Amino acid sequence: MLDLMKPDAVLVNSSRGGLVDTDALLTTLRSGRLAGVGLDVYEEEAGVFFLDKSLEVMTDERLARLMTFPNVLVTSHQAYFTRDAVGQIAETTMRNIEDWAAGRASDNVLTSPGS
C-alpha cells in the first residue's frame, strides 16, 4: 500500500507500530517514494525506548536502517504525552482504583469473550 502514496507524501504514525510494515517502509524509502517519515511508534519498540541504550550496539537491524535515512524521524512513543492525555490517564486510573475499592464494576475491565 505504501507504493500507492504520492512521492512527496509524508507518512506519520503516532498510533500503533504494527500499522506500518517496517520492511515495506524500508523498501519504499530506498526507492525514494516518500518525502519523509515520522514514527512515534515502532512495532518492535518494547525494550528499545525509555532506557539509556547509548552505550550499547543497536541489535534491531530494521530500526537501525530506518534511522539512517535523513528524511526519517523516530521518537520514543511520546505522542500521548500531552497535558490533556496524561490528565485523562490519571483520572481514569484513579476512577478505576476507586471503583475497585468500592466493589463497583468498571467499564475499563477487560474480559475474555464468554466470561
C-alpha positions as CSV (number, residue, x, y, z in Angstrom):
1,M,0.0,0.0,0.0
2,L,2.9,2.4,0.6
3,D,3.7,2.3,-3.1
4,L,0.3,3.9,-3.7
5,M,1.3,7.1,-1.8
6,K,2.5,10.1,-3.7
7,P,6.3,10.5,-3.8
8,D,6.0,13.9,-2.0
9,A,3.9,12.4,0.8
10,V,5.0,12.4,4.4
11,L,3.9,9.4,6.5
12,V,3.3,10.0,10.2
13,N,2.5,7.1,12.6
14,S,1.7,8.0,16.2
15,S,-0.9,5.3,16.7
16,R,0.4,1.7,16.7
17,G,3.7,0.4,15.4
18,G,2.1,-2.6,13.7
19,L,0.1,-0.4,11.4
20,V,3.2,0.2,9.3
21,D,5.0,-2.8,7.8
22,T,8.6,-1.8,8.5
23,D,10.1,-4.0,5.7
24,A,7.7,-2.4,3.2
25,L,8.5,1.0,4.6
26,L,12.3,0.4,4.1
27,T,11.7,-0.7,0.5
28,T,9.6,2.4,-0.1
29,L,12.2,4.7,1.4
30,R,15.1,3.1,-0.6
31,S,13.1,3.7,-3.8
32,G,12.8,7.4,-2.8
33,R,9.0,7.3,-2.8
34,L,8.4,9.2,0.4
35,A,9.4,12.8,1.2
36,G,9.5,12.0,4.9
37,V,8.5,9.7,7.7
38,G,7.7,10.4,11.3
39,L,7.4,7.5,13.6
40,D,6.4,7.9,17.2
41,V,5.8,4.2,17.5
42,Y,7.6,1.1,16.2
43,E,6.3,-2.4,16.0
44,E,9.3,-3.8,18.0
45,E,9.7,-0.9,20.4
46,A,9.5,-3.0,23.7
47,G,12.9,-2.8,25.4
48,V,14.2,-0.3,23.0
49,F,12.8,3.0,24.2
50,F,12.7,4.6,27.7
51,L,16.1,3.1,28.5
52,D,19.5,4.5,28.1
53,K,21.0,2.4,25.4
54,S,23.6,4.9,24.3
55,L,26.5,2.7,25.1
56,E,25.0,-0.4,23.5
57,V,25.1,-1.7,20.0
58,M,21.7,-1.5,18.3
59,T,20.6,-5.0,17.6
60,D,17.4,-4.2,15.7
61,E,18.6,-4.1,12.1
62,R,15.4,-2.6,10.7
63,L,15.2,0.2,13.3
64,A,18.9,0.9,12.8
65,R,18.3,1.1,9.0
66,L,15.3,3.4,9.4
67,M,17.3,5.8,11.5
68,T,20.0,6.1,8.7
69,F,17.5,7.9,6.4
70,P,17.8,11.7,6.6
71,N,14.1,12.1,6.0
72,V,13.0,9.8,8.8
73,L,12.4,10.9,12.4
74,V,11.9,8.2,15.1
75,T,10.8,9.3,18.5
76,S,10.1,7.2,21.6
77,H,6.3,7.0,21.7
78,Q,5.7,10.4,23.0
79,A,2.5,11.4,21.1
80,Y,0.3,10.6,24.1
81,F,2.4,12.8,26.4
82,T,0.3,15.9,26.4
83,R,-1.2,17.6,29.4
84,D,-4.7,16.5,28.4
85,A,-3.8,12.9,27.6
86,V,-1.8,12.4,30.8
87,G,-4.6,14.1,32.8
88,Q,-7.2,11.7,31.3
89,I,-4.9,8.7,32.0
90,A,-4.5,9.8,35.6
91,E,-8.3,10.4,36.1
92,T,-9.2,7.1,34.5
93,T,-6.6,5.3,36.7
94,M,-8.0,7.0,39.9
95,R,-11.6,6.2,38.9
96,N,-10.6,2.5,38.3
97,I,-9.0,2.3,41.7
98,E,-12.0,3.9,43.4
99,D,-14.4,1.5,41.6
100,W,-12.2,-1.5,42.6
101,A,-12.0,-0.3,46.2
102,A,-15.8,0.3,46.4
103,G,-16.5,-3.1,44.7
104,R,-18.1,-1.3,41.7
105,A,-18.0,-2.6,38.2
106,S,-15.8,-0.6,35.8
107,D,-16.2,0.0,32.1
108,N,-12.5,-0.4,31.7
109,V,-12.2,-4.0,32.8
110,L,-11.1,-6.3,30.0
111,T,-12.6,-9.8,30.0
112,S,-12.2,-12.6,27.6
113,P,-15.2,-13.4,25.3
114,G,-17.8,-15.6,27.1
115,S,-16.6,-14.5,30.6
